[in-house]
């Protein structure tokens, strides 16, 4: 296990009108630099020199850029380097997607790095220096940012570990946040022998191998009326008008409220699972592939909407990350036939999504069990086998 881990801490910050105007100008300059670096790479490769332009080539040209355009001196050098790093990552991710597409059974369109519209550029990063957290006499904290100034920082929880990077971002609701990437010492939890497995679903978000369930909170469903009302008012406003911009904020605030509720739910439930179990077993789901397959079926759009709403992928990532820090063990199993297989005799039968009770068709078995619990028991057995545990020590039917 790693001696250190990387964690992110996000806090609300409050900028003055002068600072917001200053950053607005900086955003435009950074956006122009991003698009210019992207264009340079494309032109150099296609027309000038058949050689890949590296980010270090472009970073070395920043001195000449500042001499030709003095306005770029108003931006910290580390921030300008990070803009070039973002272009480099866009190209690296493009080549990764091409490589994955060649080996994938389902071929998808691989998007080439695109120019960024000004309105999409809403964050800037200090990879090493250029920022400082200050303690004021009144006990409050402030964040000092180079070329911008001091701003109020709402430090609602302590920052753990050594800060390695700072990013300032403007949300769609016009709120500002500072995110600190920190190198931390993992907080290990006491060793536990308890094992759990869970099956992810739509009706019930989680079904554990002991039969307990966590219902789907349906955050989007509860806010549908409010969201629909806000979107209808937005659609009736004139494009590029001040009223439309205000209506966009209202819609963004509803989405933000939904995401905050979902984030809180996923964080708390994943923490509870990690705290209470020594070995955690779940399916290694290819969610993107599942959505593509569902689009071919009648249940497609509605089922995919439910999958996207509850965020299975984010939840399993939270479980995995928390388990790594806590020193817990995680086992991911192949989801093939976990819903179709009888957990008692291992016979396989076809079963549709609307059938919620699993009835084994094997004449010698005739086992009847809740469909999701049956899948969770299969996941438990497969996980124990792959984790080199003795199945005989676990009474599967008692879970």
Secondary structure, 3 states (H helix, E strand, C coil): CCCEEEEEEEEEEECCHHHHHHHHHHHHHHHHHHHHHHHHHHHHHHHHCCCCCCHHHHHHCHHHHHHHCHHHHHCCHHHHHHHHHHHHHHHHHHHHHHHHHHHCCCCCCCCCCCCCCHHHCCEEEECCCCEEEEECCCCCEEEEECCCEEEEEECCCCCCCEEEEEEEEECCCCCEEEEEEEEEECCCCCCCCCEEEEEECCCEEEEECCCCEEECCCHHHHHHHHHHHHHHHHHCCCCCCHHHHHHHHHHHHHHHHHHHHHHHHHHHHHHHHHHHCCEEEEECCCHHHHHHHHCCCCCHHHHHHHHHHHCHHHHHHHHHHHHHHHCCEEEEECCCCCCCECCCCCCECCCCCCCCEEECCCCCCCCEEEHHHHHHHHHHHHHHHHCCCCHHHCCHHHC
